[in-house]
Amino acid sequence: MPDFRTLWEHGLTFEAFLAASTKHKGLWEGIYGIARIPEWAAAAVPAGMRRKLLVIAEDWCGDASSTIPVLAKLAATVPGLELRVILRDAHPEVMDRYLTNGSRSIPIVIALDDEYAELGHWGPRPRELQAWVMERRLTVPKAELYPQVRQWYARDRGETTLREVLEAAGVEVAA
């Protein structure tokens, strides 16, 4: 069992993660800048509830750059929510607890309570998009697949990610 408290304490704030970013910093900052938190998402977290979102990511990951800035905006907007990032490649022992079909797919969001107990986890993509990608990944070339994935994220505006991560964190989300 990982020591989530220590991982959290050594994790990077979103700002520190961006400052250390070397690959797609502009993309991460741009998505954070345009992210809008819907009223339903902000209202879903009851007053006084505290949740920590411990993210496993790397700055080169397209799925992470499409989802984590939205979650960082949520954490910056909603009292009681906090977000930290640990790097996948620096924490293989943690990453290996959250494999997707045997691979180290990211991002992974581990929802923790205020005592650092795991409540659930999410990732590496919204369920609907993950199923769609898995159906096509062996028959559609990556050069065709990934632009369609980016279009899905743009249309969704982070709403599905917000809903699924909040649910993993034990937050009741209205249908």
Sequence and secondary structure as in RCSB ss.txt:
>XXXX:A:sequence
MPDFRTLWEHGLTFEAFLAASTKHKGLWEGIYGIARIPEWAAAAVPAGMRRKLLVIAEDWCGDASSTIPVLAKLA
ATVPGLELRVILRDAHPEVMDRYLTNGSRSIPIVIALDDEYAELGHWGPRPRELQAWVMERRLTVPKAELYPQVR
QWYARDRGETTLREVLEAAGVEVAA
>XXXX:A:secstr
   HHHHHHHSB HHHHHHH  SSHHHHHHHHHH    HHHHHHS TT  EEEEEEE TT HHHHHHHHHHHHHH
HHSTTEEEEEEEGGG HHHHGGG BTTB  S EEEEE TT  EEEEE SS HHHHHHHHHHTTTS HHHHHHHHH
HHHHHHTTHHHHHHHHHHTT     
